[in-house]
Amino acid sequence: MRLLQYSNDGDFRLTEFFEGDIPKKYAILSHRWGAEEVTFKDVTGGTSKGKAGYGKIQFCGEQVRRDDLQYFWVDTCCIDKSNAVELQEAINSMFRWYRDATKCYVYLPDVSRPRTDPANGSYEDWVCQFRKSEWFSRGWTLQELIAPPSVDFFSKEGKLLGNKASLERNICEITGIPASALRGSPLSEFSVDERLSWAASRETFRQEDKAYSLLGIFNINMSLIYSEGKENAFRRLKKKIQKSLTDLRITDPREDKKRIEETKGGLLRDSYQWILEHPDFQQWRDDTQSRLLWIKGDPGKGKTMLISGILDEMSPSTKLRDKQATTLLSYFFCQATDDRINNASAALRGLIYLLIDQRPLLISHVRKKYDHAGKALFEDANAWVALSEVFRSILQDSSLETIYLIIDALDECKADLDKLLDLISQTASISPRVKWIVSSRNEPNIEARLRLDHTQTRFSLELNEEHVSRSVQVFIDFKVAKLRLIEDDTSLQQTVRGQIYAKANGTFLWAALVIKELESVESWDVLDVLQDMPPELEPLYDRMLCQVEQLQRRDPEFCRRVLSSITLAYRPLHLLELGALSDLPPQISSNLDKVVKVVSKCGSFLTVRHNRAYFIHQSAKDFLLERAFDRVFTSGKANKNYTMFSKSLDIMSKALRRDIYGLCAPGFPIEMVKPPVPDSLAAVQYSCLYWVDHLLNCDRGLTTIDLIDGGSVYQFLRTNYMFWLEALSLMKSLPDGIVMIMKLENLIKVSHIAIRRRLREDSTDLHKRFIVFNRSIIEQAPLQAYCSALVFAPEKSIVRETFKKYIPSWIQREPRIEAYWNAMLQTLEGHSDYVTSVAFSPDGKQVVSGSDDRTVRLWEAATGALQQTLKGHANWVRSVAFSPDSKQVVVSGSYDETVRLWDAATGALQQTLEGHSDWVASVAFSPDGKQVVSGSHDETVRLWEAATGALQQTLEGHSDTVASVAFSPDGKQVVSGSDDRTVRLWDAATGALQQTLEGHSHWVASVAFSPDGKQVVSGSYDETVRLWDAATGALQQTLSGYSNYVTSVAFSPDGKQVVSGSDDRTGHSDTVASMACSPDGKYSPTLHVSGEWLVEGTVRYLWLPINYRPTCEAVWGKIVVLGHSSGRLSFLQIQPGLHLLI
C-alpha cells in the first residue's frame, strides 16, 4: 500500500508500505474521477501540480493536517494502474483499506456549501444538492460509504457538510441502506440479495466494475477479467459467494429422502398417519417444554418411513415448501452403508446445508470460519469442532423463530456418535424454539447419551405395537394387490395377506422382503413358498442366503463375490463398479444388464436404483458381516480387501488414459466438462477413490510384494499416475487424491523393507511436491496435468523424468526449470529486479532484455544461455531494441536520462547519448541502423547518429511524456505518441513537425507504422485504437470495443491486420503487456500471455505458475520469451495453430 505524505516544502511524496508495516492511522479520499486526475506517474514524475485533479489532493492533504494525521491515500495516484498485478491486488484490498482508515473524506464537487443565512432556505438547497449528488450513484462509492467507521462529507469548496452519523437519515433515504449497516454491523448479517440491492441502481464506467466493486461487500477475492462482460462478472461473483455453501454440501438430504423412499417401495400416508395423532407426538409438537422426541424400535419396524411421513406432513408449513413461512425444518438420514453420510460431521453438514438453503442469511455463520479455512473447515481433523460451533451459532441466531431438526438412524452413525448425541442433548435445552426428532434402534448407549428428562420423550415402537401392526397391514394390502401373478385371484390375495400378517409380527422389512420374493413366484406356488418363510428377520436372511448358495453352476460364486464386495465397499456401487470389483467375467462385468441379473440372484439383500446397488436395509449388511461371515468371506476379510485393492489397480490400469473424456483443448475448464454417454469413468470411479483404503485394510503379509520397488503400486504410479490425477480432477475429487498419497506415504514409512527406497521417493515426490504444487490448476483444467504441471516440474524430479513423454508435442522447447524441488527458482542466473522490456534480434538468434536492476542482458535464443551483461546505466532500464542491420548493436533507454548503444557481440559500451533532461521511455533504430530515436518524460523526441552518438535533432512540440516512438519503413519519418493525447509525425532529416494527429482523449501509449509506411496506428488509454493516413494526418478509422487501456499496437507483416494489446484482457484473462509481429510473416502473431495462461487467440494452452507470469514478453516465430519481476527470463518454443492436445 502506497500512502501520500506532506513534505516540508508543501509538496507530496509517496511511501510504500508492506503488510504489517502499514501505519495504524491514515486518511483516505472518496471522490468521483474527473477529466485530469493526478496519476501515480504524475506523482513520481513531478508533474502532478499541472493537473486539475491536484486540487483534490491538496484539499485532502490539508484536511489530514487539521486532523493531526500524517498519511493519506488517494486511489488515482497511489496505485500504479499500468501494473495489472498491482491493480488487481489493490482492488481486492480496497475495502480493507477503507475499513482500516481513521478518516474517510468524501469530496462532492456537485454540492456547494450552504450560505450562512439559514432563513433564506439555503440549508434546504444544500440538502437537495446532497441528495442528488452523483457520488451516490456510482458503484465504487458504495464500499467507500460502508467500510470506513468515520466518513466526513465536504462540499466543492472544501467545507464540512456533516458526517455519516449526522447525515444518516438522508443517506438511508438516498441509498436504501439500513442504518445498522452504516453504523458498522457485520455485513454478513445482511442477506446476499439485500446487499446486491444496495448496488442495483449504481453505475460504473466499465461494466465489469459493477461486480468488482462489490468484492469487499461480500468479502470475496477474485481475479479481474475486463473483457468478460457484466453478466459473466456477476456470475463469477455469485459463484464465489455460494462457494462456501457448495463446499459445505456433502449431500442434499432431500435427494436422500426421495431415494430411500423409492428403495423401500414408496411412502404410504395410511401407514404413518397414526403417529401424527399420537399424544406423544402432539405433545412434542405443541408443548414448548417438549423439545426432543426419540423414536426407537428394532430393525425393520418402519422408523425411516415414519420419519419420512412426519417430514411430508411438517414441510408445507415451513420454509422448505412455503417461502413466506418463518419456521425452518432441516433433516438428515444417516446410512451406515455409505461412507460419505455415516458420521457425525456429515450429519451436521447436512443439517446446516438445509438451514442455509432456506435462510441464505445464515451463511454468515459459516463464512466467519470458512473465509479463513476454506473447504478444509469441513474436512480436516478439526471439522467436528468447527461445524458444531457453526451449528450452535445458527441455532442462537436472534432472527430465527421455530427450528425443527430431524435425524434418522442414529445407530448408523459410525464415527463420533457420542459427540453428536451430546450436541443433540445440549442444543435441545438451548431454547423452546429448537425442537428435535431422532430415530434409532433400541441401543442403551444412545439412551444414556441423550440423558432424557421432562423435556424429552421416548417413543417406543414396541410399546405401540398395535399401531405399527396396523401400518404394516396397510403396507401389505397395498403391495399384495400389486403382485402381478395373482392380481386376478381375489381369494388367493386374501389368503396371502393373512399369512403375511401372521408372520410379519409388525415388521415392515420382513413383509417387504417376503413380498419381493413372491413377485416372481407362480400363483400355484405362492402358498408353498409362504409356508417355507421363517417368521423372523434373521432366519429369513439365512433362508435367502441358502437359496443363493443352491443356485446352479457358477451363480453362487458370482453372488458371493458381489455380496462380499458391496459389504466391504465404502459407499454404494455403480453396477459397472460392482461388476469389476467383484471380479466377474468380462462378458458380465462390462454389461449393465448382466450385472443386474447377478444382483437379482443375490436373494433380496440388494436393490438397484439409478444403476447403483444398495443394501435393502442396514440389518442385511449386519447379517452378512456377523452371522454369515464365513459363508460370504470364505478366505477372510483381509483377503477380500486385497482382491478389491488389486482389482482396483487392474481396473484403473486398463481404463485410464490421457484425455479420457476427449476434451482435446488443453485449457478446457472443469466447469464446462460434461461426462460422455456412456461415461468412460463409470466403472473406475470407486477404484480411483478407495484403492489405497483397501490396501491399508489388507494384512501386511499380503501386500509385501506389492509395496516393493517394481511391485504393483510402484508400477501403477510409474505408469498411470498422471491419468489417475486427470480422472480425479474430472471427478472433482483431487483433494481425495492428496489424502490417498499421504496415506500411502505413511504406510511406506512404517514398513521395514529396505528395497522400498524408490517407492518411498516416488510417493514423496508425487505428494509433497507435484500434486500439492499443481492442485489448483489441475482442479481448474484437468488436461493441464500434462501441460503446465509437467512443463514447470523440476527437470530432475521423478515425475518429470517419468512422464515427460506426455508433454504435448506442440511445446517444442520448455523453459529452463530448477533441477530439484528444494531449489525453487534459485539456480537460474538473470536480472535481480523487474524485466521491463524484451526484444528479439533481426535474425531471431538473440534476445535482449532491460531491467529495473539497471542492466541490459543478452541471451542466446536457441538455448536461453546468458551471453552478455551490459552494465552502465545508473537507473532503471525502460526500453531496449536491436539494430536492424548486421552490426548487432543494442540500444537502451533508462531512467538515468541517457540512451546507450552496445556491441551485442562483445558487450562493450559504444556510445552514451546524453541530452534528455528526464527519463527515457522509448527507443528505436531507423531501418538502416544509422539513426536512433528516443522519447522521454522531458516531452521531447531526439534523433541521434548511431555511429558517433551525436545529437542530430531535438523534436519539440509535445506537452507531456513521449511514451512511444518509431521510424517509418523508409526511415524518412518518425512517429511519436504522448501523454498529451496526440500523435505527431516528424521529418527524420530536418526534424520538422509534419502532422499533429488529434483525437485521443487520454494518453497515447503505443504507435507504429504500417509496413508500406502509408498508415500509422496508435493505441491509447482512452480504450481505442486509431488508424491515420501518414501523408495527410487524416483519421481513417477508430477501433473501439475495448474496456480498458490499449497499451501496445502493431501491424501484421502484410499490413492487413492490426494487433493490439489491452488492459481489458480482450479474449484473455489478464493484461497483454506487449505484442509484436514476427518479421517472417509466416503466421498471425496471436500467441501471447493472458494473465495466468499462454494462449493463442482465445484458446488456452499452458497455465503459468505465479513465478512464471511475465512482466513483458516477446515472440519470434515459435519462441516465446517471458521476462519476470524476479529478473529471470523464460524461453518456451510452441508450435502454433494446434488446437488439440493430442
FIDONU-947128 format. One record per residue (C-alpha): residue in three letters; x, y, z. Coordinates in steps of 0.5 Angstrom, whole numbers, plus 500, padded with zeros to 3 digits. Example, Ala and Ser with C-alpha at 12.3 -4.5 7.8 and 13.67 -1.06 7.14 Angstrom:
BEGIN
ALA525491516 SER527498514 
***
This chain:
BEGIN
MET500500500 ARG503507498 LEU501513502 LEU502520501 GLN505525506 TYR506532506 SER513534505 ASN516541509 ASP516544502 GLY509544501 ASP509538496 PHE507531497 ARG511524497 LEU509517496 THR512512501 GLU511505500 PHE509500506 PHE508492506 GLU503488510 GLY505489518 ASP508496517 ILE502500514 PRO501506519 LYS495505524 LYS493512523 TYR492515516 ALA486518512 ILE483516505 LEU480520500 SER473518497 HIS471522490 ARG469522483 TRP474522478 GLY475528473 ALA478529467 GLU485531469 GLU487526475 VAL493526478 THR496519477 PHE502515480 LYS506517474 ASP505524475 VAL507524483 THR513520481 GLY515524475 GLY514531479 THR508533474 SER502533479 LYS501540480 GLY499542473 LYS493537473 ALA486540475 GLY486534480 TYR491537484 GLY487541488 LYS483535491 ILE490532493 GLN491539496 PHE485539500 CYS486532503 GLY493534505 GLU491540509 GLN485536512 VAL490531514 ARG494536518 ARG488539521 ASP486532524 ASP493531526 LEU495525521 GLN501524517 TYR499520512 PHE493519507 TRP491515501 VAL488517494 ASP486512489 THR488516483 CYS496517485 CYS497511490 ILE496506485 ASP501504479 LYS495502474 SER500501469 ASN502495473 ALA496490472 VAL498485478 GLU498491483 LEU492494480 GLN488487482 GLU492487489 ALA489494490 ILE482493488 ASN482486492 SER485490498 MET481497498 PHE475495502 ARG480493508 TRP484500506 TYR478504507 ARG475500513 ASP482501517 ALA482508515 THR482513521 LYS478518517 CYS475518510 TYR474525507 VAL468525501 TYR469531496 LEU463533493 PRO464537487 ASP457538485 VAL455540492 SER456548494 ARG457550501 PRO451553505 ARG450560506 THR451563513 ASP444565513 PRO439559514 ALA433564514 ASN433564506 GLY433557505 SER440555504 TYR440549508 GLU435546504 ASP438548498 TRP445545500 VAL441538502 CYS437538496 GLN444538492 PHE447533497 ARG441528496 LYS442529488 SER450528488 GLU453523483 TRP457521489 PHE451516491 SER450514484 ARG457511483 GLY459503484 TRP465504488 THR463509493 LEU458504496 GLN464501500 GLU467508501 LEU461509505 ILE460503508 ALA467501510 PRO470507514 PRO468508521 SER469515520 VAL466519514 ASP466526513 PHE463530507 PHE466536504 SER463541499 LYS467543493 GLU469549497 GLY472544502 LYS467546507 LEU465540512 LEU458539511 GLY457533516 ASN459526517 LYS456519516 ALA453520523 SER450527523 LEU447525516 GLU445518517 ARG437519516 ASN439523509 ILE444517507 CYS439512509 GLU433515504 ILE438516499 THR441509498 GLY436505502 ILE442502506 PRO440500513 ALA442505519 SER445499522 ALA450498516 LEU452505516 ARG454504524 GLY458498523 SER454492524 PRO458486520 LEU456486513 SER455478514 GLU448480518 PHE445482511 SER443477506 VAL446477499 ASP440479496 GLU440485500 ARG447487499 LEU446487492 SER440491492 TRP445497495 ALA448497489 ALA443496484 SER442503481 ARG449505482 GLU453505475 THR461504474 PHE465507468 ARG467500466 GLN461495466 GLU465489470 ASP467494475 LYS459494478 ALA461487480 TYR468488482 SER466494486 LEU462489491 LEU468485492 GLY469488499 ILE462488501 PHE462480500 ASN469479503 ILE471476496 ASN478476493 MET477475485 SER481476479 LEU479482475 ILE478480467 TYR476486464 SER473483457 GLU468478461 GLY462483461 LYS458485467 GLU454478467 ASN460474467 ALA463478472 PHE457477477 ARG456470475 ARG463469478 LEU462474484 LYS456470486 LYS459463485 LYS465466490 ILE459468494 GLN456461494 LYS463457494 SER462456502 LEU455453501 THR458449495 ASP464446499 LEU459445505 ARG455441502 ILE456433502 THR449431500 ASP443434499 PRO438431505 ARG432432500 GLU435427495 ASP437422500 LYS430422502 LYS427421495 ARG432415494 ILE430412501 GLU423412499 GLU424409492 THR428404495 LYS423402500 GLY418401495 GLY414408496 LEU411412502 LEU404411504 ARG400416508 ASP396411512 SER402407514 TYR405413518 GLN399418520 TRP397415526 ILE404418529 LEU401425528 GLU395423532 HIS399420538 PRO399424544 ASP407424545 PHE408427538 GLN403432539 GLN406434546 TRP412435543 ARG409439537 ASP405443541 ASP409444548 THR414449549 GLN417445554 SER418439550 ARG424439546 LEU426432544 LEU422426541 TRP427420541 ILE423415536 LYS426408538 GLY425401535 ASP428394533 PRO431394526 GLY425393520 LYS420397524 GLY419403520 LYS423408523 THR425411517 MET419411514 LEU415414520 ILE421420519 SER419421512 GLY412421513 ILE413426519 LEU417431514 ASP412430509 GLU407433514 MET411438517 SER414441511 PRO408445508 SER408450514 THR416451514 LYS421455509 LEU422448506 ARG415449502 ASP413456504 LYS418461502 GLN413466507 ALA414462513 THR418463519 THR419456521 LEU425452519 LEU426445518 SER432441517 TYR434434517 PHE439428515 PHE439421514 CYS445417517 GLN447411513 ALA452406515 THR453403508 ASP455410505 ASP462412508 ARG460420506 ILE454420510 ASN455415516 ASN459420521 ALA457426526 SER461431522 ALA457429515 ALA450430520 LEU452437522 ARG454439515 GLY447436512 LEU443440517 ILE447446516 TYR446446509 LEU439445509 LEU438451514 ILE442456510 ASP438454504 GLN432456507 ARG435462510 PRO441464506 LEU443470511 LEU445464516 ILE451463511 SER455469515 HIS456464521 VAL459459516 ARG463465513 LYS466467519 LYS470461519 TYR470459512 ASP474465510 HIS480463514 ALA480456513 GLY477455506 LYS474448505 ALA479445510 LEU474447515 PHE469442513 GLU474436512 ASP480437517 ALA482434523 ASN478439527 ALA472439523 TRP467437528 VAL469443533 ALA469448527 LEU462445525 SER459444532 GLU461452533 VAL458454527 PHE451450528 ARG451453535 SER452460533 ILE446459528 LEU441456533 GLN442462537 ASP441467531 SER436472534 SER433473527 LEU430466527 GLU424463530 THR422456531 ILE427451528 TYR425443527 LEU431439527 ILE431431525 ILE436426524 ASP434419522 ALA438412524 LEU443415529 ASP445408530 GLU448408523 CYS453414525 LYS459410525 ALA464416527 ASP463421533 LEU456419535 ASP458420542 LYS459427540 LEU453428536 LEU449425542 ASP452430547 LEU451436542 ILE443434541 SER442434548 GLN445440550 THR442444544 ALA435441546 SER436445552 ILE438452549 SER431455547 PRO424452547 ARG424454539 VAL429449538 LYS426442537 TRP429435535 ILE426429533 VAL431423533 SER431416531 SER435409532 ARG435402534 ASN434400542 GLU441402544 PRO443403551 ASN449408549 ILE444412545 GLU439413551 ALA445414556 ARG448420552 LEU441423551 ARG440424558 LEU433424557 ASP429429562 HIS422432563 THR423436556 GLN425430552 THR421424550 ARG422416549 PHE417414543 SER418406543 LEU415403537 GLU415396541 LEU410400546 ASN406402540 GLU405395537 GLU398396535 HIS399402531 VAL406399528 SER402393526 ARG396396523 SER401400519 VAL405394517 GLN398391515 VAL396398510 PHE403396507 ILE402389506 ASP395390503 PHE398395498 LYS404391496 VAL400384495 ALA395388491 LYS401389486 LEU403382486 ARG402381478 LEU402374478 ILE396373483 GLU392380481 ASP386377478 ASP385372484 THR382376490 SER381370494 LEU389368494 GLN390375495 GLN386375502 THR390368504 VAL397371502 ARG395378506 GLY393373512 GLN399369512 ILE404375512 TYR400379517 ALA401373522 LYS409372520 ALA411379520 ASN410381527 GLY409388526 THR416388522 PHE416392515 LEU422390513 TRP420383514 ALA414384510 ALA418388504 LEU423382503 VAL418377503 ILE413380498 LYS419382494 GLU421374494 LEU414373492 GLU414378486 SER417372481 VAL413366484 GLU407363480 SER401363483 TRP400356485 ASP407356489 VAL405362493 LEU403359499 ASP408354499 VAL413359499 LEU410363504 GLN410357508 ASP417356508 MET419363510 PRO421364517 PRO418369521 GLU424373524 LEU428377520 GLU435374522 PRO432367520 LEU429370513 TYR436373512 ASP439366513 ARG434363508 MET435368503 LEU443366503 CYS442359503 GLN438360497 VAL444364494 GLU448358496 GLN444353492 LEU444357485 GLN446353479 ARG453353476 ARG458359478 ASP452363480 PRO453362488 GLU461364487 PHE459370483 CYS454372488 ARG459371494 ARG463376490 VAL458381489 LEU456381496 SER463381500 SER465387495 ILE459391497 THR459389504 LEU466392504 ALA465398500 TYR466405503 ARG459407499 PRO454404495 LEU457402488 HIS455403481 LEU454397477 LEU460397473 GLU464399479 LEU461393483 GLY462388477 ALA469390476 LEU471390483 SER467383484 ASP472380479 LEU466378475 PRO468375468 PRO469381463 GLN463379459 ILE459380465 SER462386469 SER462390463 ASN455390461 LEU450393466 ASP444388464 LYS448382466 VAL451385473 VAL443387474 LYS442380473 VAL447377478 VAL445382483 SER438380482 LYS440373484 CYS443375491 GLY436374494 SER433381497 PHE440383500 LEU441388495 THR436393491 VAL438397485 ARG437405484 HIS439409478 ASN444404476 ARG447403484 ALA447398488 TYR444399495 PHE443394501 ILE436393502 HIS437395510 GLN443396514 SER441390518 ALA442386512 LYS449388512 ASP450387519 PHE448380518 LEU453378512 LEU458381517 GLU457378523 ARG452372523 ALA454369516 PHE461372515 ASP465365514 ARG460364508 VAL461370505 PHE468372506 THR471365505 SER478367505 GLY477372510 LYS476380510 ALA483382509 ASN484377503 LYS478381500 ASN480387501 TYR487385498 THR482383492 MET479390492 PHE486393492 SER489389487 LYS483389482 SER482397483 LEU490398481 ASP488393475 ILE481397473 MET485403473 SER491401469 LYS486398464 ALA481404463 LEU485410465 ARG488414459 ARG490421457 ASP484426456 ILE479420457 TYR474425456 GLY476427450 LEU476435452 CYS482436447 ALA483443449 PRO489444454 GLY486449458 PHE479446458 PRO475449464 ILE473444469 GLU466448470 MET465446462 VAL466439463 LYS460434461 PRO461427462 PRO461423456 VAL455418455 PRO457412457 ASP461415462 SER469413461 LEU470413468 ALA463410471 ALA467403472 VAL473406475 GLN471412480 TYR471408486 SER477405485 CYS480412484 LEU478414491 TYR479408495 TRP484403492 VAL489406498 ASP484405503 HIS483397501 LEU491397501 LEU491399508 ASN486394510 CYS490388508 ASP495384512 ARG502387511 GLY504380509 LEU499380503 THR502387501 THR509386501 ILE510384494 ASP506390492 LEU510395496 ILE517393494 ASP520397488 GLY518394482 GLY511392485 SER504393483 VAL504400487 TYR511402484 GLN509400477 PHE502404478 LEU505410480 ARG510410475 THR505408469 ASN498411471 TYR500417476 MET498423471 PHE492419468 TRP490418476 LEU490425477 GLU486427471 ALA481423473 LEU481425480 SER480432477 LEU474430473 MET471427479 LYS472434482 SER476429488 LEU483432487 PRO484433495 ASP482426496 GLY488424492 ILE492428496 VAL490425502 MET491418499 ILE498420497 MET499422504 LYS496415507 LEU501411502 GLU507415504 ASN505414512 LEU504406510 ILE511406506 LYS515410512 VAL512405517 SER514399513 HIS521396514 ILE523393507 ALA530396505 ILE528395498 ARG522400498 ARG527406497 ARG525408490 LEU517407492 ARG518412498 GLU522417494 ASP516417489 SER511418494 THR514424497 ASP516427490 LEU509426488 HIS505428494 LYS509433498 ARG511437491 PHE508435485 ILE500434487 VAL500440492 PHE504445488 ASN499444482 ARG493442485 SER490449484 ILE491449476 ILE489441475 GLU483442479 GLN481448474 ALA483445468 PRO485437468 LEU489437462 GLN494442465 ALA497436469 TYR500434462 CYS502441460 SER503446466 ALA504441471 LEU510437468 VAL513443464 PHE514447470 ALA516441475 PRO524441476 GLU528438471 LYS531432475 SER524431479 ILE522424479 VAL515426476 ARG518430470 GLU523425468 THR518419469 PHE512423465 LYS516427460 LYS513424454 TYR506426456 ILE508433455 PRO505436449 SER509436442 TRP507443441 ILE511445447 GLN517444443 ARG522448448 GLU521448455 PRO523454460 ARG529453464 ILE527450471 GLU530449477 ALA533442478 TYR530440484 TRP524441488 ASN528444494 ALA532449490 MET526453488 LEU528459483 GLN535460486 THR539456480 LEU538461474 GLU542467473 GLY539473471 HIS536480473 SER535482480 ASP529486479 TYR523487474 VAL525486467 THR521492463 SER523490456 VAL525485452 ALA526484444 PHE529479439 SER535481434 PRO533481427 ASP535474426 GLY532471432 LYS538469435 GLN539473441 VAL534476446 VAL536483449 SER533485456 GLY532491460 SER531491468 ASP530495474 ASP536492476 ARG540498472 THR543492467 VAL542490460 ARG543483458 LEU544479452 TRP541472451 GLU542466446 ALA535465444 ALA536458442 THR539456449 GLY537461453 ALA544462456 LEU546469458 GLN552472453 GLN553479456 THR551483462 LEU551490460 LYS553495466 GLY553502466 HIS546505467 ALA545509474 ASN538508474 TRP532503471 VAL532501464 ARG526502461 SER527500453 VAL531496449 ALA532495442 PHE537491437 SER539495431 PRO536492424 ASP543491420 SER548486421 LYS552490426 GLN548487432 VAL548494436 VAL543494442 VAL540501444 SER537502451 GLY534508455 SER534509462 TYR531513468 ASP538516468 GLU536520463 THR541517458 VAL541513452 ARG546508451 LEU549504445 TRP552497446 ASP556492442 ALA552486442 ALA558481441 THR563484446 GLY558487451 ALA562494450 LEU559500451 GLN560504444 GLN556511446 THR553514451 LEU548519449 GLU546525453 GLY542531453 HIS535529455 SER533532462 ASP528527465 TRP528519464 VAL528516457 ALA521512456 SER522509449 VAL528508444 ALA528505437 PHE533504431 SER532507424 PRO531502419 ASP538503416 GLY541502423 LYS544509422 GLN540513427 VAL537512434 VAL530516436 SER529517443 GLY522519447 SER523522454 HIS519524460 ASP522531458 GLU517532453 THR522531447 VAL524527442 ARG531526440 LEU535524434 TRP542521434 GLU547519430 ALA548512432 ALA556511429 THR558517433 GLY553519438 ALA552526436 LEU545529437 GLN542531430 GLN535534432 THR531535438 LEU524535436 GLU520539441 GLY512540441 HIS509535446 SER507538452 ASP508531456 THR512525457 VAL513522450 ALA511514451 SER513511444 VAL517513438 ALA518509432 PHE521510425 SER517509418 PRO520503414 ASP524508409 GLY527512415 LYS524519413 GLN519520418 VAL519519426 VAL512518429 SER511519437 GLY506518442 SER505522448 ASP501523455 ASP499530452 ARG494525448 THR497527441 VAL501523436 ARG506527432 LEU509526425 TRP516529424 ASP521529418 ALA527525420 ALA532529416 THR530536418 GLY526535425 ALA520539422 LEU514537425 GLN509535419 GLN503533423 THR499533429 LEU494528430 GLU489529435 GLY483525437 HIS485521443 SER482523450 HIS488520454 TRP495518454 VAL498515448 ALA501509450 SER504506443 VAL505508436 ALA507504430 PHE508505422 SER505500417 PRO510496413 ASP509501407 GLY509507411 LYS502509409 GLN499509415 VAL500510423 VAL497506428 SER496509435 GLY493506442 SER491510448 TYR489510455 ASP482512452 GLU481505450 THR481506443 VAL486504437 ARG486509431 LEU489509424 TRP491515421 ASP494517414 ALA501518415 ALA501523409 THR495528411 GLY494526418 ALA487524417 LEU484520422 GLN482514418 GLN479509423 THR477509430 LEU477502433 SER473501439 GLY471496444 TYR476496449 SER474497456 ASN481499459 TYR487502456 VAL491500450 THR498499451 SER501496445 VAL500496438 ALA503494431 PHE501492424 SER502485422 PRO507484417 ASP503484411 GLY500490413 LYS493488413 GLN492487421 VAL493491427 VAL495487433 SER493491440 GLY495489447 SER490492452 ASP489492460 ASP482490458 ARG485483457 THR481482451 GLY480475450 HIS484474455 SER484474463 ASP490479464 THR494485462 VAL497484455 ALA503488456 SER507487450 MET505485443 ALA510484437 CYS510481430 SER514476427 PRO518479422 ASP518473418 GLY510474417 LYS509467417 TYR503467421 SER499471425 PRO502473432 THR497471436 LEU501467441 HIS501471448 VAL501471455 SER494473458 GLY494473466 GLU496466468 TRP495463461 LEU500462455 VAL494463450 GLU493463442 GLY487467440 THR482465445 VAL485458446 ARG489457453 TYR495452452 LEU499453458 TRP498455465 LEU504459468 PRO505458476 ILE505465479 ASN513465479 TYR513465471 ARG508470470 PRO511476466 THR512483466 CYS514483459 GLU514478453 ALA517478446 VAL515473441 TRP520470435 GLY517465430 LYS515459435 ILE519462441 VAL516466447 VAL521470452 LEU518472458 GLY521477463 HIS519476470 SER519481476 SER524477479 GLY529479474 ARG529472470 LEU528470463 SER524464461 PHE524461454 LEU519457451 GLN518454444 ILE511453442 GLN508450435 PRO502455434 GLY496453431 LEU495447435 HIS488447438 LEU488439440 LEU492436446 ILE494430442 
***
